[in-house]
Amino acid sequence: MKKPRQPELSGEIIHERTLLPLGLISLYEVVFNNGKYAVMRLDKDQPFHQGDIFKRINDRWYCDEKLIHPLGFQFVDRAEAQRSFIEYER
């Protein structure tokens, strides 16, 4: 039996910052085209900025045609994403 295919998903970065003290991880608050939000973490060697678009195509994540590897995250509502983004690692 075929696995159901996940629809393409895209999300725009609305806030970004680097986690301290080492600054090895970047944190992004993202709003997705399905109406959900998420706080995504990526290695600092993949710096992106407000307005950049993350896309999931066939279970792979991309930003500006570059393959990315976000750490685990969950979809949440706007208020939870804002709270989590502000309070993360403080």
WOUR-V49484 format. One record per residue. RES is the residue in three letters. PSI is psi in whole degrees, -180 to 180 (none if undefined). Layout:
res->RES psi->PSI
res->RES psi->PSI
This chain:
res->MET psi->138
res->LYS psi->142
res->LYS psi->137
res->PRO psi->137
res->ARG psi->135
res->GLN psi->138
res->PRO psi->154
res->GLU psi->140
res->LEU psi->136
res->SER psi->150
res->GLY psi->143
res->GLU psi->135
res->ILE psi->125
res->ILE psi->-22
res->HIS psi->149
res->GLU psi->150
res->ARG psi->163
res->THR psi->137
res->LEU psi->137
res->LEU psi->163
res->PRO psi->-25
res->LEU psi->-22
res->GLY psi->30
res->LEU psi->-13
res->ILE psi->137
res->SER psi->145
res->LEU psi->134
res->TYR psi->130
res->GLU psi->126
res->VAL psi->138
res->VAL psi->129
res->PHE psi->161
res->ASN psi->-7
res->ASN psi->7
res->GLY psi->-3
res->LYS psi->166
res->TYR psi->164
res->ALA psi->156
res->VAL psi->115
res->MET psi->143
res->ARG psi->136
res->LEU psi->154
res->ASP psi->146
res->LYS psi->-20
res->ASP psi->-1
res->GLN psi->69
res->PRO psi->130
res->PHE psi->169
res->HIS psi->166
res->GLN psi->133
res->GLY psi->-19
res->ASP psi->154
res->ILE psi->125
res->PHE psi->140
res->LYS psi->140
res->ARG psi->119
res->ILE psi->119
res->ASN psi->50
res->ASP psi->15
res->ARG psi->144
res->TRP psi->140
res->TYR psi->155
res->CYS psi->122
res->ASP psi->48
res->GLU psi->1
res->LYS psi->129
res->LEU psi->131
res->ILE psi->162
res->HIS psi->80
res->PRO psi->148
res->LEU psi->166
res->GLY psi->142
res->PHE psi->169
res->GLN psi->154
res->PHE psi->135
res->VAL psi->177
res->ASP psi->174
res->ARG psi->-46
res->ALA psi->-43
res->GLU psi->-39
res->ALA psi->-44
res->GLN psi->-46
res->ARG psi->-47
res->SER psi->-41
res->PHE psi->-43
res->ILE psi->-42
res->GLU psi->-12
res->TYR psi->121
res->GLU psi->35
res->ARG psi->none
